[in-house]
């Protein structure tokens, strides 16, 4: 169900952005850090650049940080996908690219994940990194610290043994499903309990009306509501959502930069 909602959101973004075809992207940068929004002090930018160059060269993957002054009235999700593909982040054969995009003027951030890294950096893990590492520091006005912390968390996850990285991703997914189930149960109770008491009230009023020869519309409505509440309660213990697929190996060889990689729209966004 969650995957369906994600694809519907992406479709809505594409339909609702008629000017997307006219998006103007900057030329492909020479290094892994592109700070067009000018939010990184020179020393922090140099340190981040050196760290990403070392990681990309060592693994053959492509981790890129980009800041832009404007999303050109587009959503950050659509802009990130289009920029990812315009730059060809990651290798064409492995698609092991990852983009950390920051739009400070719109107060938006996104982690966009290439196909080849989805099993290690899932949407849920991306969301946790955005919420726990990046946006808290952005709220304090410290963009360099937020970006550095986000990059550090991503590299830590990707540097794990593949089996361990998948296990962490699956555990995060299971925890999120459990949390979502708890939220659904609370929402269900908030809806069903008042409905149940309303049904009892109307049912009682209807029985009283029939006793004195009155119309029993209230009773009929109450009976329908009562059976609806009972049926919903009996069916509320339905199935659970799916998990995350496994498979695949680690990083590919060659230059870890721009090589025609593709993004499937995976990742997570945030704001501050």
Buried (B, 14 or more C-beta within 10 A) or exposed (E): EBEEEBEEEBEEBBEEBEEBEEBEBEEEBEBBBBBEBEBBEEEBBEBBBEBBBEBBEEBBBBBBBBBBEBBBEBBBBBBBBBBBBEBBBBBEEBBBBBBBBBBBEBEBBBBBBBBBBBBBBBBBBBBBBBEEBBBBBBEEEBBBBBBBBBBBBBBEBBBBEBEEBBEBBBEBBBEBBEEEEEEEEEEEEEEBEEBBEBBBEBBEBBBEBEEEEEEBEBBEBBBEBBEBBEEBBEEEEEEEEEEBEEEBEBBBEEEBBBBBBBBBBBBBBBEB
